[in-house]
Amino acid sequence: MTATRARGPRADATRADATRTDVTRTGAGRAGGARVSGLLRWPVRAASLATALLAWQILTAANVRFWVRFDRFPGPMDVLREFGRQVEEAQFWQDIAQSLVRILTGFALAAVLGVVLGVATARSRWAGDLLQPLFEVARPIPAIALVPVAILLFPANEQGIVFITFAAAFFPVLVSTRHAVKALPVVWEDAVRTLGAGRRRVLLRVVLPGVLPGVFGGLSIGMGVAWICVISAEMISGDFGVGYRTWQAYTIVDYPGVLVGMATIGLLGWLTSAAVEVAGRRLTRWLPREER
């Protein structure tokens, strides 16, 4: 009996060590499998894009006319040649810089004001009663419909385009922030208050970190909507920018130039949205997520 009892703790410790080793190996195996799976997904994505380009080339080379007409549509090689020509010109990069300045300025203003007013209207009854009716009336209005208003209000086209971009991104950020604040568990705030925290500490330590996932969801949506509206505004009242240059190519029947503009818009939109997503992942590292 004495020998058995003496060996008992050692046996328990041995079994615990074996269990921890198995768990570690399992976790490492899953992480390795996730990395391998992530690496294998990139060739699939590249193959998807290559297949689309190949289908485009076949349809235009064969002059297919079936529901849609590809006989007058430029092929990928035509667009690639036009893209190579434009890349060598300074005007192409100036247009990209102008569009990026507009989108980033309007988006930054929308992000700051959307988060601040979203938190205020969700946590303050007076702010909600005062501002919420105004936001709900203005929110259904498409931002591109504000072009006449921007022309009347602002002396320069540049200010008007930034205003339209701001209006496009503001409401997605505002609504997502407000809903994220209202969805926070009440027990979080109660727990911090029982430890003696005041309103400021609750806001900084509980509310703002807790709403980050919802805020970045709104920022991602807002970035996409902002690109739609800034390009449309540049087409209507701009003097420079990717949208203006794309519309100008259409007016002179330069269809490869139109598609180069469309591809440039898509690439810029993807890069800026990816930047927002990367920033969101870095600021919410504590969230559990799958490997992508």
VOFIMI-991644 format. One record per residue (C-alpha): residue number from 1; residue in three letters; x, y, z. Coordinates in nm, 2 decimals. Layout:
# VOFIMI-991644
PT num residuo     px     py     pz
PT NUM     ALA      X      Y      Z
...
# end
This chain:
# VOFIMI-991644
PT num residuo     px     py     pz
PT   1     MET   0.00   0.00   0.00
PT   2     THR   0.28   0.24   0.09
PT   3     ALA   0.46   0.17  -0.24
PT   4     THR   0.15   0.22  -0.44
PT   5     ARG   0.07   0.55  -0.27
PT   6     ALA   0.43   0.66  -0.33
PT   7     ARG   0.41   0.59  -0.70
PT   8     GLY   0.06   0.75  -0.74
PT   9     PRO   0.17   1.12  -0.76
PT  10     ARG   0.45   1.03  -1.00
PT  11     ALA   0.22   0.83  -1.22
PT  12     ASP  -0.03   1.12  -1.22
PT  13     ALA   0.24   1.36  -1.31
PT  14     THR   0.36   1.13  -1.59
PT  15     ARG   0.01   1.10  -1.73
PT  16     ALA  -0.03   1.48  -1.71
PT  17     ASP   0.29   1.54  -1.90
PT  18     ALA   0.19   1.29  -2.17
PT  19     THR  -0.15   1.46  -2.20
PT  20     ARG   0.02   1.80  -2.24
PT  21     THR   0.26   1.65  -2.50
PT  22     ASP  -0.04   1.51  -2.70
PT  23     VAL  -0.22   1.84  -2.69
PT  24     THR   0.09   2.03  -2.80
PT  25     ARG   0.15   1.79  -3.09
PT  26     THR  -0.22   1.81  -3.19
PT  27     GLY  -0.21   2.19  -3.18
PT  28     ALA   0.12   2.19  -3.38
PT  29     GLY  -0.03   1.95  -3.63
PT  30     ARG  -0.34   2.16  -3.68
PT  31     ALA  -0.13   2.48  -3.72
PT  32     GLY   0.09   2.30  -3.97
PT  33     GLY  -0.21   2.17  -4.16
PT  34     ALA  -0.36   2.51  -4.17
PT  35     ARG  -0.04   2.66  -4.31
PT  36     VAL  -0.03   2.40  -4.58
PT  37     SER  -0.39   2.45  -4.66
PT  38     GLY  -0.34   2.82  -4.68
PT  39     LEU  -0.05   2.78  -4.92
PT  40     LEU  -0.25   2.55  -5.14
PT  41     ARG  -0.53   2.80  -5.17
PT  42     TRP  -0.32   3.06  -5.35
PT  43     PRO  -0.27   2.85  -5.67
PT  44     VAL  -0.65   2.79  -5.67
PT  45     ARG  -0.71   3.16  -5.66
PT  46     ALA  -0.45   3.23  -5.93
PT  47     ALA  -0.61   2.96  -6.15
PT  48     SER  -0.95   3.12  -6.10
PT  49     LEU  -0.82   3.45  -6.23
PT  50     ALA  -0.63   3.29  -6.52
PT  51     THR  -0.94   3.10  -6.62
PT  52     ALA  -1.14   3.42  -6.64
PT  53     LEU  -0.88   3.59  -6.85
PT  54     LEU  -0.86   3.29  -7.08
PT  55     ALA  -1.24   3.28  -7.13
PT  56     TRP  -1.23   3.66  -7.20
PT  57     GLN  -0.95   3.60  -7.47
PT  58     ILE  -1.14   3.32  -7.63
PT  59     LEU  -1.47   3.51  -7.65
PT  60     THR  -1.32   3.82  -7.80
PT  61     ALA  -1.09   3.63  -8.04
PT  62     ALA  -1.39   3.43  -8.17
PT  63     ASN  -1.61   3.75  -8.20
PT  64     VAL  -1.89   3.58  -8.01
PT  65     ARG  -2.24   3.73  -8.04
PT  66     PHE  -2.48   3.55  -7.81
PT  67     TRP  -2.69   3.77  -7.58
PT  68     VAL  -2.38   3.98  -7.53
PT  69     ARG  -2.15   4.11  -7.80
PT  70     PHE  -1.78   4.04  -7.78
PT  71     ASP  -1.71   4.12  -8.15
PT  72     ARG  -1.64   4.49  -8.06
PT  73     PHE  -1.51   4.42  -7.71
PT  74     PRO  -1.13   4.47  -7.66
PT  75     GLY  -0.94   4.16  -7.56
PT  76     PRO  -0.69   4.11  -7.27
PT  77     MET  -0.39   4.17  -7.49
PT  78     ASP  -0.53   4.50  -7.62
PT  79     VAL  -0.60   4.62  -7.26
PT  80     LEU  -0.25   4.50  -7.15
PT  81     ARG  -0.09   4.70  -7.43
PT  82     GLU  -0.29   5.01  -7.34
PT  83     PHE  -0.20   4.96  -6.98
PT  84     GLY   0.17   4.94  -7.06
PT  85     ARG   0.14   5.26  -7.26
PT  86     GLN  -0.04   5.45  -6.98
PT  87     VAL   0.21   5.33  -6.71
PT  88     GLU   0.49   5.51  -6.90
PT  89     GLU   0.30   5.84  -6.88
PT  90     ALA   0.31   6.08  -6.58
PT  91     GLN  -0.06   6.16  -6.62
PT  92     PHE  -0.15   5.80  -6.52
PT  93     TRP   0.03   5.83  -6.18
PT  94     GLN  -0.10   6.18  -6.12
PT  95     ASP  -0.46   6.06  -6.17
PT  96     ILE  -0.40   5.77  -5.92
PT  97     ALA  -0.24   6.01  -5.67
PT  98     GLN  -0.53   6.25  -5.70
PT  99     SER  -0.79   5.98  -5.65
PT 100     LEU  -0.61   5.84  -5.35
PT 101     VAL  -0.59   6.18  -5.19
PT 102     ARG  -0.96   6.23  -5.23
PT 103     ILE  -1.06   5.88  -5.11
PT 104     LEU  -0.82   5.88  -4.81
PT 105     THR  -0.92   6.23  -4.70
PT 106     GLY  -1.29   6.16  -4.71
PT 107     PHE  -1.26   5.82  -4.56
PT 108     ALA  -1.04   5.94  -4.27
PT 109     LEU  -1.30   6.21  -4.18
PT 110     ALA  -1.58   5.95  -4.21
PT 111     ALA  -1.40   5.70  -3.99
PT 112     VAL  -1.33   5.95  -3.71
PT 113     LEU  -1.67   6.12  -3.71
PT 114     GLY  -1.86   5.79  -3.77
PT 115     VAL  -1.70   5.62  -3.47
PT 116     VAL  -1.73   5.92  -3.24
PT 117     LEU  -2.10   5.99  -3.33
PT 118     GLY  -2.18   5.62  -3.34
PT 119     VAL  -2.06   5.58  -2.98
PT 120     ALA  -2.23   5.90  -2.87
PT 121     THR  -2.57   5.82  -3.01
PT 122     ALA  -2.55   5.46  -2.87
PT 123     ARG  -2.45   5.56  -2.52
PT 124     SER  -2.62   5.89  -2.47
PT 125     ARG  -2.99   5.92  -2.48
PT 126     TRP  -2.97   6.30  -2.54
PT 127     ALA  -2.73   6.26  -2.83
PT 128     GLY  -2.95   5.98  -2.98
PT 129     ASP  -3.26   6.19  -2.96
PT 130     LEU  -3.09   6.50  -3.10
PT 131     LEU  -2.89   6.34  -3.39
PT 132     GLN  -3.05   6.01  -3.47
PT 133     PRO  -3.35   6.16  -3.66
PT 134     LEU  -3.12   6.36  -3.87
PT 135     PHE  -2.90   6.06  -3.96
PT 136     GLU  -3.20   5.84  -4.04
PT 137     VAL  -3.34   6.10  -4.28
PT 138     ALA  -3.01   6.16  -4.45
PT 139     ARG  -2.89   5.79  -4.46
PT 140     PRO  -3.11   5.66  -4.74
PT 141     ILE  -3.00   5.94  -4.98
PT 142     PRO  -2.74   5.81  -5.22
PT 143     ALA  -2.41   5.99  -5.18
PT 144     ILE  -2.38   6.04  -5.56
PT 145     ALA  -2.71   6.23  -5.54
PT 146     LEU  -2.53   6.49  -5.33
PT 147     VAL  -2.33   6.61  -5.63
PT 148     PRO  -2.56   6.91  -5.70
PT 149     VAL  -2.55   7.00  -5.33
PT 150     ALA  -2.17   6.98  -5.33
PT 151     ILE  -2.15   7.20  -5.63
PT 152     LEU  -2.37   7.46  -5.46
PT 153     LEU  -2.20   7.44  -5.12
PT 154     PHE  -1.83   7.42  -5.20
PT 155     PRO  -1.64   7.67  -5.42
PT 156     ALA  -1.40   7.40  -5.57
PT 157     ASN  -1.47   7.07  -5.72
PT 158     GLU  -1.20   6.91  -5.50
PT 159     GLN  -1.38   7.00  -5.18
PT 160     GLY  -1.71   6.87  -5.33
PT 161     ILE  -1.57   6.53  -5.43
PT 162     VAL  -1.41   6.49  -5.08
PT 163     PHE  -1.75   6.57  -4.93
PT 164     ILE  -1.93   6.31  -5.14
PT 165     THR  -1.66   6.05  -5.05
PT 166     PHE  -1.71   6.14  -4.68
PT 167     ALA  -2.09   6.11  -4.70
PT 168     ALA  -2.05   5.77  -4.87
PT 169     ALA  -1.83   5.62  -4.60
PT 170     PHE  -1.98   5.79  -4.30
PT 171     PHE  -2.31   5.61  -4.26
PT 172     PRO  -2.17   5.25  -4.28
PT 173     VAL  -1.92   5.34  -4.01
PT 174     LEU  -2.18   5.52  -3.80
PT 175     VAL  -2.44   5.24  -3.82
PT 176     SER  -2.19   4.96  -3.75
PT 177     THR  -2.04   5.14  -3.46
PT 178     ARG  -2.38   5.21  -3.30
PT 179     HIS  -2.49   4.85  -3.34
PT 180     ALA  -2.16   4.72  -3.20
PT 181     VAL  -2.19   4.94  -2.89
PT 182     LYS  -2.55   4.83  -2.83
PT 183     ALA  -2.44   4.46  -2.87
PT 184     LEU  -2.18   4.48  -2.59
PT 185     PRO  -2.26   4.26  -2.30
PT 186     VAL  -2.38   4.47  -2.00
PT 187     VAL  -2.19   4.25  -1.76
PT 188     TRP  -1.86   4.38  -1.90
PT 189     GLU  -1.93   4.73  -1.80
PT 190     ASP  -2.08   4.62  -1.47
PT 191     ALA  -1.77   4.42  -1.38
PT 192     VAL  -1.54   4.72  -1.45
PT 193     ARG  -1.77   4.96  -1.26
PT 194     THR  -1.76   4.73  -0.95
PT 195     LEU  -1.39   4.77  -0.95
PT 196     GLY  -1.43   5.15  -0.92
PT 197     ALA  -1.38   5.25  -1.28
PT 198     GLY  -1.54   5.58  -1.40
PT 199     ARG  -1.71   5.66  -1.73
PT 200     ARG  -1.39   5.75  -1.90
PT 201     ARG  -1.22   5.43  -1.81
PT 202     VAL  -1.52   5.23  -1.91
PT 203     LEU  -1.52   5.40  -2.25
PT 204     LEU  -1.15   5.34  -2.31
PT 205     ARG  -1.11   5.00  -2.16
PT 206     VAL  -1.44   4.83  -2.24
PT 207     VAL  -1.64   5.01  -2.50
PT 208     LEU  -1.38   5.10  -2.76
PT 209     PRO  -1.19   4.77  -2.76
PT 210     GLY  -1.52   4.58  -2.76
PT 211     VAL  -1.66   4.76  -3.06
PT 212     LEU  -1.35   4.73  -3.28
PT 213     PRO  -1.47   4.42  -3.47
PT 214     GLY  -1.79   4.59  -3.56
PT 215     VAL  -1.62   4.92  -3.64
PT 216     PHE  -1.38   4.76  -3.89
PT 217     GLY  -1.66   4.58  -4.05
PT 218     GLY  -1.82   4.92  -4.12
PT 219     LEU  -1.49   5.06  -4.23
PT 220     SER  -1.45   4.78  -4.49
PT 221     ILE  -1.79   4.84  -4.62
PT 222     GLY  -1.74   5.22  -4.62
PT 223     MET  -1.42   5.19  -4.82
PT 224     GLY  -1.60   5.00  -5.10
PT 225     VAL  -1.89   5.25  -5.11
PT 226     ALA  -1.65   5.54  -5.10
PT 227     TRP  -1.47   5.42  -5.41
PT 228     ILE  -1.79   5.38  -5.60
PT 229     CYS  -1.89   5.74  -5.52
PT 230     VAL  -1.56   5.90  -5.56
PT 231     ILE  -1.52   5.75  -5.91
PT 232     SER  -1.88   5.86  -6.00
PT 233     ALA  -1.81   6.21  -5.87
PT 234     GLU  -1.49   6.23  -6.07
PT 235     MET  -1.68   6.13  -6.38
PT 236     ILE  -1.95   6.40  -6.32
PT 237     SER  -1.75   6.70  -6.20
PT 238     GLY  -1.38   6.61  -6.17
PT 239     ASP  -1.09   6.75  -6.36
PT 240     PHE  -0.84   6.48  -6.27
PT 241     GLY  -0.85   6.13  -6.12
PT 242     VAL  -0.90   5.78  -6.24
PT 243     GLY  -1.27   5.82  -6.28
PT 244     TYR  -1.24   6.13  -6.49
PT 245     ARG  -0.98   5.97  -6.71
PT 246     THR  -1.20   5.66  -6.76
PT 247     TRP  -1.49   5.87  -6.86
PT 248     GLN  -1.27   6.08  -7.10
PT 249     ALA  -1.16   5.75  -7.26
PT 250     TYR  -1.52   5.66  -7.31
PT 251     THR  -1.61   5.99  -7.48
PT 252     ILE  -1.34   5.94  -7.74
PT 253     VAL  -1.43   5.57  -7.79
PT 254     ASP  -1.11   5.44  -7.64
PT 255     TYR  -1.25   5.11  -7.51
PT 256     PRO  -0.91   4.97  -7.41
PT 257     GLY  -0.85   5.29  -7.21
PT 258     VAL  -1.19   5.24  -7.04
PT 259     LEU  -1.10   4.89  -6.93
PT 260     VAL  -0.76   5.00  -6.81
PT 261     GLY  -0.94   5.26  -6.59
PT 262     MET  -1.18   5.00  -6.46
PT 263     ALA  -0.90   4.76  -6.38
PT 264     THR  -0.71   5.04  -6.21
PT 265     ILE  -1.01   5.12  -6.00
PT 266     GLY  -1.06   4.76  -5.90
PT 267     LEU  -0.69   4.72  -5.80
PT 268     LEU  -0.69   5.04  -5.60
PT 269     GLY  -1.01   4.94  -5.42
PT 270     TRP  -0.88   4.60  -5.34
PT 271     LEU  -0.55   4.74  -5.20
PT 272     THR  -0.72   5.00  -4.98
PT 273     SER  -0.98   4.75  -4.85
PT 274     ALA  -0.70   4.50  -4.78
PT 275     ALA  -0.52   4.77  -4.59
PT 276     VAL  -0.83   4.83  -4.37
PT 277     GLU  -0.86   4.45  -4.31
PT 278     VAL  -0.50   4.41  -4.21
PT 279     ALA  -0.53   4.70  -3.97
PT 280     GLY  -0.84   4.55  -3.82
PT 281     ARG  -0.66   4.21  -3.78
PT 282     ARG  -0.37   4.37  -3.60
PT 283     LEU  -0.59   4.57  -3.37
PT 284     THR  -0.81   4.27  -3.29
PT 285     ARG  -0.54   4.00  -3.25
PT 286     TRP  -0.73   3.87  -2.94
PT 287     LEU  -1.02   3.75  -3.15
PT 288     PRO  -1.02   3.38  -3.25
PT 289     ARG  -1.01   3.33  -3.63
PT 290     GLU  -0.93   3.07  -3.89
PT 291     GLU  -0.63   3.07  -4.11
PT 292     ARG  -0.70   3.22  -4.45
# end
